[in-house]
Amino acid sequence: MRSATLACLALALAAVPACRQEHAPSVVAPPRARVLREIPVFPASTVVDTTGAVDAEQLRFAVRASFDSVTAFYHARLPALRWQFMGGHEDSVQADMLAQRGDTSLWLHIRNAGSRGTEYTLIGSVVRAGAAHADSSR
């Protein structure tokens, strides 16, 4: 019985190197745009998520503050930073704002999260001259 146990143990130990996984070489992510670096963040906000690409960036936040105070903050601060509001829609539970400065577009989505406060998303993108456009031949 003891030799059977030792044989099983030896087989298990021999199989360990075979289970080792070879890892693919690390892939370096392309540099992320820093489109939103000059956009103020409402005080005491917590980052919920971030994502980005070479020409766009998205930041999601949550804050224990009223929807009205977050909305008013961006209405006041963005024009002071030379952002021009281009459109949007607001009601008592959410606000969508589109602003432009030079070749950069900014979209804000602010949502009343009830007892949790307010959640908001900032999305910025840069449109450069000569940028690829959708293929119209389809």
C-alpha positions in Angstrom: 0.0 0.0 0.0 2.8 2.3 0.9 4.5 1.8 -2.5 1.3 2.6 -4.3 1.0 5.9 -2.4 4.6 6.7 -3.2 4.0 5.9 -6.8 0.9 8.2 -7.0 2.9 11.0 -5.3 5.8 10.6 -7.7 3.3 10.7 -10.7 1.7 13.9 -9.3 5.0 15.6 -8.7 6.1 14.6 -12.3 3.0 16.2 -13.7 3.5 19.6 -12.0 5.9 20.9 -14.6 3.5 19.8 -17.3 0.8 22.0 -15.7 3.0 25.1 -15.8 1.5 27.6 -18.2 3.7 29.6 -20.5 2.8 33.2 -20.4 2.5 35.3 -23.5 4.9 38.2 -23.7 3.6 41.4 -22.2 1.8 43.6 -24.6 2.4 47.3 -24.0 -0.9 49.3 -24.2 -0.8 52.3 -26.5 -0.5 55.7 -24.7 -3.9 56.9 -23.4 -5.1 60.4 -24.3 -5.0 63.0 -21.6 -8.0 64.9 -22.9 -9.6 65.4 -19.5 -6.5 66.5 -17.6 -7.8 70.1 -17.5 -11.4 69.4 -16.7 -12.1 70.0 -13.0 -13.4 67.2 -10.9 -16.2 68.0 -8.4 -14.7 68.1 -4.9 -14.7 64.8 -2.9 -15.6 62.7 -6.0 -14.5 59.1 -6.2 -13.3 57.5 -9.4 -15.5 54.6 -10.4 -14.0 53.7 -13.8 -11.6 55.0 -16.4 -11.0 54.0 -20.0 -9.3 55.6 -22.9 -7.6 55.3 -26.3 -5.1 57.4 -28.2 -7.6 60.1 -29.0 -10.3 59.8 -26.3 -10.7 59.4 -22.6 -13.6 58.6 -20.2 -13.8 59.0 -16.5 -16.7 58.0 -14.3 -17.2 59.4 -10.8 -19.5 59.1 -7.8 -19.9 61.8 -5.2 -22.2 62.3 -2.1 -23.4 65.6 -3.3 -26.7 66.8 -4.8 -27.4 66.5 -8.5 -28.1 70.3 -8.6 -24.7 71.2 -7.0 -22.7 69.0 -9.4 -24.6 70.4 -12.4 -24.2 74.0 -11.3 -20.4 73.3 -10.7 -19.9 72.3 -14.4 -22.2 75.1 -15.7 -20.0 77.6 -13.9 -16.5 76.1 -14.2 -16.4 75.1 -17.9 -17.1 78.5 -19.5 -14.5 80.0 -17.1 -12.0 77.5 -18.7 -13.0 78.7 -22.2 -15.3 75.7 -23.0 -18.3 76.6 -25.1 -21.6 74.7 -24.5 -22.9 73.3 -27.8 -26.0 71.6 -26.6 -27.5 69.2 -24.2 -30.6 68.3 -22.2 -31.4 68.6 -18.5 -34.3 67.5 -16.3 -34.6 66.8 -12.6 -32.8 63.4 -12.7 -30.1 63.8 -15.4 -28.2 66.2 -17.4 -26.3 65.7 -20.7 -24.0 68.5 -21.8 -21.8 68.8 -24.9 -19.0 71.4 -24.9 -16.2 72.3 -27.3 -12.9 73.9 -27.0 -10.6 74.0 -30.0 -10.3 70.5 -31.5 -11.5 68.9 -28.3 -15.1 67.8 -27.5 -16.4 67.1 -24.0 -19.6 65.2 -23.2 -20.9 65.2 -19.6 -23.6 62.9 -18.3 -24.7 63.7 -14.8 -27.2 61.5 -13.0 -29.1 61.8 -9.8 -28.3 58.6 -7.8 -30.9 59.3 -5.1 -29.6 58.5 -1.6 -26.1 57.7 -3.0 -25.7 61.2 -4.3 -24.7 61.9 -7.9 -22.9 59.8 -10.5 -21.3 61.5 -13.5 -19.2 60.7 -16.6 -16.8 62.9 -18.5 -15.9 61.9 -22.0 -13.4 63.8 -24.0 -12.1 63.3 -27.5 -9.8 65.1 -29.9 -10.6 65.5 -33.5 -7.4 66.1 -35.5 -7.2 67.4 -39.0 -6.9 64.4 -41.4 -8.4 62.0 -38.9 -10.1 58.9 -40.5 -13.8 59.2 -41.0 -16.3 56.4 -41.4 -16.1 54.6 -44.8 -18.9 56.0 -46.9 -18.5 53.3 -49.6 -20.5 50.7 -47.7 
